[in-house]
Amino acid sequence: MKSTSWHENTFDLGDFELVSGQILKSAKLRYFQIGALNAPKNNLVILPTYYGGTAKGVMPWVDQQSSPLDPNRYCIVIPCLFGAGQSSSPSCAHPTQTGANFPLIDIADNVHAQGQLVERVFDNAEICLVLGWSMGGLQALHWAALYPERIRSAVAVCATAKCYPHNQLFLDSVTTALATDPVFADGHYSQVPHAGLIAFARIYLTWAYSQAFFRDSLYHALGFDSIQDLQSFWEQDHLQQDANDLVAVAKTWRSANVFRYLGDEPALKVPTIMLPSRTDLYFTEADARSDAQSLGAEFQVIDSDFGHIAGGPGRLESETQQVFRAVRDALCL
């Protein structure tokens, strides 16, 4: 691992108008930075966060010794998703918008906020790459659609251009399971909805990996002795998260649709690489292939039995190296 020192900051957006027309009051965007802008201000890299993940979960893409993202060469910024607990979220919003009162956030809202961050904090620097996994990949594709004049390349790992119906049904299943816990009280809970979060985690677990992952006991490669150990890990992880935060970000994911912002000619004007996992149950290879054809994006498949997790930053050596090769291609290294 590289020896890296990240700096955490908060960007105040003020009252921020959302795509829906609602206002996110006193909006705050938490971000982490390593490296500095060069004199031409053309070395900025954006690494958006993913569902259920904090900035720390994205850092392995930089910290790994073999990473092409060298902090001595690039100014690397990790902006945190609205709703996920670090930026404005149900758990830390303006007092009138906490909990169940938090407004619907679109992927485009996150990208617009990040655009303001780049403009006002990083002097409107040129972005040489936006790289993201899962919901981070959704953001990378929206960056390419919304700000083609401001970025040079995008890489979307385990993501599609929109949330397709089967994916939406998955999200409905986990949020419904959470809502069946009487303690949840439609988001107005006064204590942790323990049973609901456990149910959420158990359903989520079955979708995060492939059928072959469980059949062939591939969880051993992740350091778990049994499925029960893996399940316990997921349960404990979700019990540490705010239930309304989980629901808010699921709604953002569910509503994702980059085509909404591209009009009648959906081809992206930015060189973009899409890397789905062959066994992803959320953002399927077939959906990603179709999207890549529509968007004019380069298409590469991560041939892995680890499902959606195959693209997770730094989790699997071979899969991570394939992501790094795509990054080198995008950066022309």
VMD Tcl script that draws the C-alpha trace (Angstrom):
set ca {
  {0.00 0.00 0.00}
  {1.09 3.56 -0.69}
  {1.57 5.96 2.18}
  {-1.13 8.55 1.53}
  {-2.58 11.40 3.56}
  {-6.15 12.38 2.79}
  {-7.67 15.73 3.75}
  {-11.36 15.89 4.64}
  {-13.35 19.03 3.85}
  {-16.94 20.27 3.66}
  {-18.24 22.42 0.82}
  {-21.22 24.59 1.74}
  {-23.71 24.79 -1.12}
  {-26.28 26.90 0.69}
  {-29.90 26.30 -0.31}
  {-29.41 23.96 -3.26}
  {-32.09 23.54 -5.92}
  {-32.70 19.93 -6.89}
  {-33.80 18.48 -10.22}
  {-37.23 17.93 -8.67}
  {-37.58 21.66 -8.00}
  {-37.31 21.15 -4.24}
  {-34.63 22.89 -2.19}
  {-32.05 20.97 -0.17}
  {-31.62 23.44 2.67}
  {-28.14 24.41 3.86}
  {-26.72 21.65 1.68}
  {-23.26 20.34 2.47}
  {-20.99 18.23 0.29}
  {-18.33 16.30 2.17}
  {-15.25 15.46 0.13}
  {-11.77 14.04 0.58}
  {-8.69 15.21 -1.30}
  {-5.18 13.97 -1.90}
  {-2.69 15.63 -4.21}
  {-2.81 19.16 -5.59}
  {-3.76 20.90 -8.81}
  {-0.92 21.45 -11.24}
  {-0.25 24.82 -12.89}
  {-2.38 24.13 -16.01}
  {-5.16 22.91 -13.68}
  {-5.83 19.85 -15.82}
  {-4.99 16.96 -13.46}
  {-8.21 16.67 -11.44}
  {-9.67 13.17 -10.88}
  {-13.13 12.64 -9.38}
  {-13.94 9.36 -7.57}
  {-17.59 9.47 -6.41}
  {-18.76 7.16 -3.61}
  {-21.17 4.22 -3.95}
  {-24.25 2.84 -2.18}
  {-23.62 2.16 1.50}
  {-20.02 3.26 1.15}
  {-18.01 6.10 2.58}
  {-15.00 7.83 1.05}
  {-12.79 5.30 2.82}
  {-14.25 2.55 0.63}
  {-13.04 4.28 -2.55}
  {-9.52 5.01 -1.32}
  {-8.03 1.58 -2.28}
  {-8.18 2.68 -5.92}
  {-5.54 5.26 -4.99}
  {-3.73 3.62 -2.09}
  {-2.82 0.39 -3.89}
  {0.80 0.33 -5.00}
  {-0.15 -0.67 -8.57}
  {-2.72 2.10 -8.98}
  {-2.20 4.46 -11.93}
  {-3.76 7.24 -9.82}
  {-0.59 8.73 -8.40}
  {-1.24 11.58 -5.91}
  {2.08 13.09 -6.97}
  {0.65 13.45 -10.47}
  {-3.08 13.93 -9.92}
  {-5.32 15.95 -7.64}
  {-7.78 13.26 -6.52}
  {-11.14 14.16 -4.98}
  {-13.74 11.81 -3.48}
  {-17.14 13.55 -3.18}
  {-19.63 11.77 -0.92}
  {-23.16 10.95 -2.06}
  {-26.05 12.98 -0.76}
  {-28.07 10.78 1.57}
  {-25.27 8.41 2.54}
  {-24.41 10.00 5.88}
  {-21.36 12.15 5.10}
  {-22.82 14.82 2.82}
  {-26.33 16.18 3.55}
  {-28.45 13.16 4.46}
  {-31.56 12.24 6.45}
  {-29.24 11.68 9.42}
  {-27.51 15.08 9.14}
  {-29.71 17.45 7.14}
  {-31.27 20.81 7.96}
  {-33.61 20.25 10.96}
  {-36.69 20.57 8.75}
  {-35.45 17.88 6.35}
  {-34.08 15.16 8.63}
  {-35.36 11.60 8.69}
  {-38.38 10.86 6.52}
  {-38.58 14.53 5.48}
  {-35.45 14.34 3.36}
  {-36.19 15.21 -0.31}
  {-35.65 12.91 -3.28}
  {-32.13 13.29 -4.67}
  {-31.32 12.53 -8.31}
  {-27.93 11.31 -9.53}
  {-27.81 14.57 -11.48}
  {-28.17 16.52 -8.22}
  {-24.99 14.90 -6.93}
  {-23.16 15.71 -10.15}
  {-24.40 19.31 -10.22}
  {-23.18 19.76 -6.63}
  {-19.81 18.26 -7.55}
  {-19.69 20.63 -10.52}
  {-20.08 23.57 -8.17}
  {-17.33 22.13 -5.98}
  {-14.98 21.96 -8.96}
  {-15.90 25.47 -10.07}
  {-15.66 27.23 -6.72}
  {-13.03 25.25 -4.80}
  {-10.85 23.90 -7.59}
  {-11.00 26.99 -9.81}
  {-13.01 25.23 -12.53}
  {-10.13 22.84 -13.21}
  {-10.27 20.44 -16.13}
  {-11.24 16.94 -14.99}
  {-9.09 14.34 -16.66}
  {-11.12 11.39 -15.30}
  {-14.31 10.54 -13.44}
  {-14.11 6.95 -12.17}
  {-16.78 5.18 -10.17}
  {-18.11 1.78 -9.15}
  {-21.83 1.00 -8.80}
  {-23.58 4.27 -7.90}
  {-20.18 5.89 -8.44}
  {-20.38 4.55 -11.99}
  {-23.85 6.05 -12.37}
  {-22.32 9.39 -11.40}
  {-19.45 8.96 -13.87}
  {-21.91 8.41 -16.72}
  {-23.98 11.43 -15.64}
  {-20.82 13.55 -15.54}
  {-20.12 12.55 -19.16}
  {-23.69 13.45 -20.14}
  {-24.10 16.68 -18.17}
  {-20.62 18.23 -18.39}
  {-18.91 16.89 -21.54}
  {-16.94 20.11 -21.92}
  {-15.42 19.77 -18.45}
  {-14.12 16.18 -18.41}
  {-11.73 14.30 -20.67}
  {-12.76 10.72 -19.85}
  {-15.09 8.58 -17.75}
  {-14.90 5.00 -16.50}
  {-18.04 3.36 -15.11}
  {-17.44 0.07 -13.28}
  {-20.42 -2.25 -12.66}
  {-22.99 0.38 -13.66}
  {-25.56 0.95 -16.38}
  {-26.99 4.16 -17.80}
  {-30.26 3.71 -15.92}
  {-31.84 1.58 -13.22}
  {-33.71 -1.12 -15.13}
  {-36.97 -2.76 -13.88}
  {-35.41 -5.87 -12.31}
  {-32.91 -3.68 -10.47}
  {-35.77 -1.47 -9.28}
  {-37.61 -4.51 -7.94}
  {-34.53 -5.47 -5.95}
  {-34.41 -2.01 -4.38}
  {-38.13 -2.21 -3.62}
  {-37.60 -5.54 -1.89}
  {-34.93 -4.33 0.53}
  {-36.68 -1.08 1.39}
  {-40.00 -2.89 1.86}
  {-38.34 -5.41 4.17}
  {-36.99 -2.55 6.24}
  {-40.38 -0.85 6.34}
  {-42.12 -3.97 7.69}
  {-40.32 -3.49 11.00}
  {-42.89 -1.64 13.18}
  {-40.02 0.25 14.80}
  {-39.24 1.91 11.46}
  {-42.58 3.76 11.67}
  {-42.46 5.07 8.09}
  {-39.08 6.64 8.80}
  {-40.13 8.36 12.04}
  {-38.33 5.91 14.33}
  {-36.97 6.81 17.76}
  {-34.75 3.75 18.07}
  {-32.79 1.61 15.64}
  {-35.12 -0.63 13.56}
  {-32.93 -3.65 14.28}
  {-35.12 -6.33 12.67}
  {-35.69 -4.25 9.57}
  {-31.99 -3.59 9.05}
  {-31.19 -7.28 9.49}
  {-33.80 -8.20 6.87}
  {-32.42 -5.49 4.57}
  {-28.88 -6.84 4.91}
  {-29.84 -10.47 4.31}
  {-31.70 -9.68 1.09}
  {-28.96 -7.33 -0.11}
  {-26.32 -10.00 0.53}
  {-27.98 -12.49 -1.82}
  {-27.86 -9.98 -4.69}
  {-24.38 -8.58 -4.15}
  {-22.66 -11.78 -5.27}
  {-23.40 -14.35 -7.96}
  {-24.94 -17.79 -7.60}
  {-21.54 -19.31 -8.43}
  {-19.97 -17.28 -5.62}
  {-22.07 -19.15 -3.05}
  {-22.02 -22.52 -4.82}
  {-18.22 -22.56 -5.10}
  {-17.55 -21.06 -1.64}
  {-15.73 -18.06 -3.09}
  {-16.36 -16.18 0.15}
  {-13.21 -17.85 1.43}
  {-11.25 -15.57 -0.90}
  {-12.72 -12.61 0.96}
  {-11.62 -13.92 4.35}
  {-14.89 -15.53 5.51}
  {-15.01 -19.09 6.81}
  {-18.69 -19.64 6.02}
  {-21.80 -18.07 4.54}
  {-22.93 -17.43 8.09}
  {-19.77 -15.41 8.79}
  {-20.36 -13.37 5.63}
  {-23.99 -12.84 6.58}
  {-23.02 -11.70 10.06}
  {-20.59 -9.19 8.56}
  {-23.33 -7.71 6.36}
  {-25.76 -7.55 9.26}
  {-23.31 -5.76 11.53}
  {-22.40 -3.34 8.75}
  {-26.05 -2.41 8.16}
  {-26.81 -2.07 11.85}
  {-24.21 0.70 11.94}
  {-25.99 2.64 9.18}
  {-28.95 4.97 9.47}
  {-32.12 3.38 8.08}
  {-33.42 6.57 6.48}
  {-30.03 7.14 4.84}
  {-30.25 3.68 3.26}
  {-33.75 4.38 1.96}
  {-32.82 7.84 0.63}
  {-29.88 6.57 -1.41}
  {-31.92 3.60 -2.67}
  {-34.44 6.11 -4.04}
  {-31.61 7.99 -5.78}
  {-30.34 4.74 -7.29}
  {-33.84 3.67 -8.34}
  {-34.53 6.89 -10.22}
  {-31.24 6.94 -12.14}
  {-31.55 7.50 -15.89}
  {-28.77 9.21 -17.81}
  {-30.81 9.13 -21.03}
  {-33.12 11.69 -19.43}
  {-30.36 14.26 -19.93}
  {-29.18 13.28 -23.40}
  {-32.19 13.96 -25.64}
  {-32.83 12.25 -28.98}
  {-29.14 11.57 -29.69}
  {-27.85 9.69 -26.64}
  {-24.24 9.25 -27.74}
  {-21.81 10.68 -25.20}
  {-19.31 13.28 -26.35}
  {-16.71 12.10 -23.84}
  {-14.54 8.97 -24.24}
  {-16.18 6.54 -21.82}
  {-15.41 2.97 -20.80}
  {-18.07 0.73 -19.25}
  {-16.88 -2.34 -17.33}
  {-19.73 -4.56 -16.13}
  {-19.15 -7.76 -14.22}
  {-20.24 -10.85 -16.15}
  {-22.21 -12.08 -13.13}
  {-23.60 -8.78 -11.77}
  {-27.25 -9.20 -10.76}
  {-27.94 -5.45 -10.46}
  {-26.28 -3.87 -13.47}
  {-26.23 -6.82 -15.84}
  {-23.75 -7.40 -18.62}
  {-26.58 -7.43 -21.18}
  {-27.99 -4.09 -19.99}
  {-24.52 -2.53 -19.90}
  {-23.73 -3.82 -23.40}
  {-26.92 -2.30 -24.78}
  {-26.22 0.99 -23.00}
  {-22.65 1.11 -24.29}
  {-23.92 0.71 -27.84}
  {-26.45 3.53 -27.35}
  {-23.96 5.83 -25.62}
  {-21.07 5.10 -27.97}
  {-18.98 3.90 -25.03}
  {-16.18 1.36 -25.06}
  {-17.27 -1.94 -23.53}
  {-15.13 -4.34 -21.50}
  {-16.40 -7.23 -19.37}
  {-14.93 -8.14 -15.99}
  {-14.96 -11.93 -16.21}
  {-15.62 -12.75 -12.58}
  {-17.88 -14.99 -10.47}
  {-17.95 -12.42 -7.65}
  {-21.04 -10.66 -9.01}
  {-21.44 -6.95 -8.39}
  {-18.64 -6.97 -5.82}
  {-16.15 -7.83 -8.57}
  {-15.70 -4.14 -9.32}
  {-15.43 -3.00 -5.71}
  {-12.37 -0.77 -5.20}
  {-9.39 -2.89 -4.27}
  {-11.37 -5.94 -3.16}
  {-10.08 -8.49 -5.66}
  {-6.63 -8.41 -7.22}
  {-7.34 -9.60 -10.77}
  {-10.53 -7.58 -11.13}
  {-8.88 -4.46 -9.72}
  {-6.03 -4.77 -12.19}
  {-8.55 -4.84 -15.04}
  {-10.06 -1.61 -13.72}
  {-6.57 -0.12 -13.50}
  {-5.88 -1.07 -17.13}
  {-9.06 0.73 -18.18}
  {-7.99 3.77 -16.14}
  {-4.60 3.79 -17.87}
  {-6.37 3.63 -21.24}
  {-8.67 6.50 -20.24}
  {-5.74 8.60 -19.06}
  {-3.60 7.58 -22.08}
  {-0.83 6.33 -19.76}
}
mol new
graphics top color blue
foreach p $ca { graphics top sphere $p radius 0.5 }
foreach p [lrange $ca 0 end-1] q [lrange $ca 1 end] { graphics top cylinder $p $q radius 0.2 }
display resetview
